[in-house]
Amino acid sequence: MNRRHFLARFGSLPALTAVPWLAACGPARPLAVGIHPWVGYETLYLAREFGWLPASVELAEGKTLGDSQSALKAGKVDAACLTLDEVLVARAAGVPLAVALVFDVSAGADVVLARSNVRSLADLAGKRLGLELNALGALMLSRLLAAAGLPATAVTLLDLPPDRQLEAWRQGEVDAVVTYEPTAALLLREGARRLFDSRQIPDTIFDVLALRTDRARDQNAAVESLVAGHFRALGHLQTNRQDAIYRIAARQKITPEEVQLSLAGVVLPSLDANRGYLGGQDLRLPRAAKTLSALMVERRLLSREDDLAGLLSSAWLPRDVV
């Protein structure tokens, strides 16, 4: 994507690529991976459906990003599907994490939807805005308010995770929401209109697999199998798109056309692209991490900037095309 301008002002960066951990004996229990509904993570559900995930990998399903984050912090899972900003929050809380895979880059799938009477960003003044009160929600809010030229006091914020937004919308409790797929598709059916989305904040929202490095040495083989399963499912999505779309639609309980729209809002990096992101050849991800860390300190989401040491690792990526 030609979206480098957002991060171009940042210069030299610290070394981020971690040294692979040594493998030890096989794990005594499955690798538990926190996951929640999001179009970028559908490859893992497809991999499970096709039997491409081994018994050593278990998907621990939650309803929201907050569920995945909480399970990771509590030590209930060994890895989780998170946004990059949530990885930084967890690291700040003392959870030792490394990014082992980039699932997607949001390019429209994270969105602010509003009622028909909210015709412009400025019309949000005095309105009720529902969002999940986590780092991703705060990030979208800060960018939304900046684009609207509004202070934080201009809107009334409601703590409303995506799994509760549809009902709140139907009950008339909100005027706009910060949301993502598949909830976005359901709200659009209800007449919501797109007001702002992640196309306006390019190379900012990365969805990644975050792995607890304190457990990595006992889980190497399982992590490698998980990552390989993702790329095998990604290949299926690319070569058997209709089959994959109908499977995703059935699981998410939305139409195939809505799945198509969801997928149009994300970029799904290939194995080569992941090698660039995690191996240091492509600086967009480390620059995004540096940008996010500084922004989150400014917005008081972090007490200090992450030094980014050991944040990215290509150790678990397949050597060859899956």
C-alpha positions in Angstrom: 0.0 0.0 0.0 1.2 3.5 -0.8 0.6 4.9 2.6 4.1 5.6 3.8 3.5 9.3 4.1 1.7 8.8 7.5 4.9 7.5 9.0 7.6 9.1 6.9 8.6 11.7 9.5 10.2 9.0 11.6 13.8 8.3 11.1 16.1 5.6 12.5 14.6 2.8 14.5 15.8 0.4 17.1 16.6 -3.2 16.2 13.3 -5.1 16.6 13.8 -8.5 15.3 14.1 -11.1 18.1 16.5 -14.0 18.1 14.5 -17.3 17.8 14.1 -19.2 21.0 15.5 -22.6 21.4 13.0 -25.4 21.2 12.6 -27.6 24.2 10.5 -30.7 24.8 7.0 -30.8 23.4 4.3 -28.9 25.3 2.4 -30.8 28.0 -0.8 -29.0 27.0 -2.2 -27.4 23.8 -1.1 -23.9 22.7 -4.2 -21.8 23.7 -4.8 -18.9 21.3 -7.3 -16.1 22.3 -9.4 -15.1 19.3 -12.6 -13.0 18.7 -14.7 -12.2 15.7 -12.8 -10.2 13.1 -12.5 -10.7 9.4 -8.7 -10.8 9.5 -8.7 -13.8 11.8 -11.0 -15.9 9.7 -8.0 -17.8 8.3 -7.6 -19.5 11.7 -11.3 -20.6 11.7 -10.9 -21.9 8.2 -7.7 -23.8 9.2 -9.5 -25.4 12.1 -12.5 -26.3 9.9 -10.2 -28.0 7.3 -8.1 -29.8 10.0 -5.0 -27.8 9.3 -4.5 -27.0 12.9 -3.0 -29.8 15.0 -4.3 -31.0 18.3 -1.5 -29.0 19.9 -3.3 -25.8 19.0 -6.6 -24.7 20.7 -8.6 -21.6 19.7 -10.0 -19.9 22.9 -12.9 -18.0 21.5 -14.2 -14.7 23.0 -16.7 -12.2 21.9 -14.5 -9.0 21.8 -11.0 -7.7 21.6 -11.2 -7.1 25.3 -11.9 -10.8 26.0 -8.7 -11.7 24.1 -6.7 -9.1 25.9 -8.0 -10.1 29.3 -7.3 -13.8 28.8 -3.7 -13.0 27.7 -3.0 -10.8 30.7 -4.5 -13.4 33.1 -2.3 -16.1 31.6 -5.3 -18.1 30.4 -3.9 -18.2 26.9 -0.4 -18.4 25.5 -1.0 -16.2 22.5 -3.8 -13.9 21.2 -5.0 -12.2 18.1 -4.7 -8.5 18.9 -4.3 -5.1 17.3 -0.8 -3.7 17.5 -1.8 -1.0 20.0 -3.2 -3.7 22.3 0.1 -5.5 22.2 1.8 -2.3 23.4 -0.7 -2.0 26.2 -0.1 -5.6 27.3 3.7 -5.2 27.2 3.3 -2.0 29.3 1.4 -4.1 31.9 4.3 -6.6 32.1 3.1 -9.3 29.7 6.2 -10.4 27.6 4.9 -10.4 24.1 6.4 -10.7 20.6 4.5 -10.3 17.3 4.8 -13.6 15.4 2.5 -13.0 12.5 0.7 -10.1 10.8 -2.8 -11.2 9.9 -4.0 -8.0 8.2 -3.7 -4.2 7.9 -7.0 -2.4 8.3 -7.9 -0.3 5.3 -11.5 0.5 5.9 -12.8 -2.3 8.0 -12.5 -0.4 11.3 -15.2 2.2 11.0 -17.3 4.9 12.6 -21.0 4.4 11.7 -23.6 7.0 12.4 -27.4 7.7 12.0 -28.7 9.5 9.0 -29.0 12.8 10.8 -25.2 12.8 11.4 -24.2 14.0 8.0 -20.7 15.2 8.7 -17.9 14.8 11.3 -18.8 18.1 12.8 -22.4 16.8 13.4 -21.0 14.5 16.1 -20.9 17.4 18.5 -23.4 16.7 21.3 -24.0 13.1 20.1 -23.7 9.8 21.9 -20.8 7.7 20.6 -20.6 4.0 21.6 -17.2 2.3 21.5 -15.2 -0.4 23.3 -13.1 1.5 25.8 -9.7 -0.1 25.0 -6.6 1.1 23.1 -8.1 0.5 19.7 -11.3 2.4 20.6 -9.3 5.3 22.0 -7.1 5.3 18.9 -10.0 5.5 16.5 -11.7 8.2 18.8 -8.6 10.4 18.9 -8.2 10.2 15.1 -11.9 10.8 14.6 -12.0 13.9 16.8 -8.9 15.3 15.2 -10.4 14.9 11.8 -13.7 16.5 13.0 -11.9 19.4 14.8 -13.8 18.6 18.0 -12.6 18.4 21.6 -13.1 15.2 23.6 -15.8 16.9 25.6 -17.9 17.4 22.4 -19.3 13.8 22.5 -20.8 11.6 25.2 -18.9 8.3 25.3 -20.7 5.0 26.1 -18.7 1.9 26.9 -20.2 -0.4 24.2 -18.2 -3.3 22.8 -19.2 -4.5 19.3 -21.2 -7.5 20.5 -23.7 -5.1 22.3 -23.8 -2.4 19.6 -26.6 -3.8 17.4 -29.1 -4.0 20.3 -28.1 -0.5 21.5 -28.6 0.8 18.0 -32.0 -0.7 17.7 -33.0 0.7 21.1 -31.9 4.2 20.1 -29.2 4.4 22.8 -26.5 5.7 20.5 -26.1 8.2 17.6 -22.8 6.7 16.3 -20.5 3.8 17.1 -16.8 2.9 16.6 -17.0 -0.7 15.3 -15.6 -3.3 13.0 -16.7 -6.3 11.0 -18.9 -8.3 11.3 -20.9 -5.9 13.5 -20.4 -3.2 10.9 -22.3 -5.2 8.3 -25.2 -5.8 10.6 -25.4 -2.0 11.5 -25.3 -1.1 7.8 -28.4 -3.3 7.3 -30.1 -1.1 10.0 -29.5 2.1 8.0 -26.2 3.2 9.5 -24.0 5.3 7.3 -20.2 5.3 7.1 -18.7 8.5 8.6 -15.0 7.7 9.1 -12.9 4.6 8.6 -9.3 3.3 8.8 -8.6 4.4 5.2 -8.2 7.9 6.8 -5.5 6.5 9.1 -3.4 4.3 6.8 -0.7 1.9 8.1 -2.0 2.4 11.7 -4.2 -0.6 12.6 -2.3 -3.9 12.3 -3.9 -7.2 13.5 -1.3 -9.6 14.7 -0.6 -12.8 16.5 1.0 -11.9 19.9 2.9 -14.6 21.6 3.9 -14.8 25.2 7.7 -15.2 25.0 7.9 -16.6 28.5 6.1 -19.7 27.2 7.6 -19.8 23.7 10.4 -22.3 24.3 7.8 -24.9 25.2 5.5 -24.1 22.4 7.7 -23.6 19.3 6.3 -26.5 17.2 2.7 -25.6 18.0 3.3 -21.9 17.1 4.9 -23.0 13.8 2.0 -25.2 13.0 -0.5 -22.4 13.9 1.3 -19.9 11.6 1.6 -22.5 8.8 -2.2 -23.2 9.2 -2.9 -19.5 8.7 -0.9 -19.3 5.5 -2.5 -22.5 4.2 -6.0 -21.1 4.8 -4.9 -17.8 3.3 -4.0 -19.7 0.2 -7.4 -21.3 0.1 -9.0 -17.9 0.4 -7.1 -16.7 -2.6 -7.5 -19.7 -4.8 -10.9 -20.9 -3.7 -12.4 -17.5 -2.8 -16.1 -18.4 -3.2 -15.8 -21.5 -1.1 -14.0 -19.6 1.6 -16.5 -16.7 1.5 -19.5 -18.9 1.9 -17.8 -20.7 4.8 -17.1 -17.4 6.5 -20.6 -16.1 5.8 -22.1 -19.2 7.4 -19.9 -18.8 10.5 -20.4 -15.1 11.0 -24.1 -15.3 10.1 -23.8 -12.6 7.4 -24.3 -12.7 3.7 -21.5 -13.6 1.2 -21.8 -10.1 -0.2 -21.2 -8.7 3.3 -18.1 -10.9 3.6 -16.8 -9.5 0.3 -17.2 -6.0 1.7 -15.5 -7.0 4.9 -12.5 -8.4 3.0 -12.3 -5.3 0.9 -11.5 -3.4 4.0 -8.3 -5.3 4.9 -5.0 -6.1 3.3 -3.9 -9.7 4.0 -0.1 -9.9 3.9 1.5 -12.8 2.1 4.3 -14.9 3.6 6.9 -12.7 1.8 5.2 -9.6 3.1 5.3 -11.0 6.7 9.0 -11.7 6.3 9.5 -8.1 5.4 7.3 -6.8 8.3 8.9 -9.0 10.9 12.4 -9.4 9.5 13.1 -5.7 9.2 13.2 -5.2 5.4 9.8 -3.4 5.4 9.9 -0.6 8.0 6.1 0.2 7.9 5.3 -2.1 10.9 8.2 -0.9 13.2 7.4 2.7 12.2 3.8 2.1 13.0 4.7 0.7 16.4 6.9 3.8 17.1 4.1 6.1 16.0 1.5 4.3 18.1 3.7 4.2 21.2 4.2 8.0 21.0 0.6 8.7 20.3 -0.6 6.4 23.2 1.7 8.2 25.6 0.3 11.5 24.4 -3.2 10.2 24.9 -2.3 8.7 28.3 -2.9 5.2 27.2 0.7 4.4 28.1 2.8 5.9 30.9 5.9 5.8 28.7 6.9 4.8 25.2 7.7 1.1 24.5 11.4 0.6 23.7 10.2 -1.9 21.1 13.0 -4.3 22.0 12.1 -7.9 20.9 8.7 -6.7 19.6 8.9 -8.4 16.2 10.1 -11.9 15.4 10.1 -13.8 12.1 11.2 -17.0 14.0 8.0 -18.8 13.5 7.3 -18.0 9.8 7.5 -21.0 7.4 10.7 -21.2 5.4 8.9 -22.1 2.3 5.5 -21.4 0.8 2.9 -23.5 2.6 
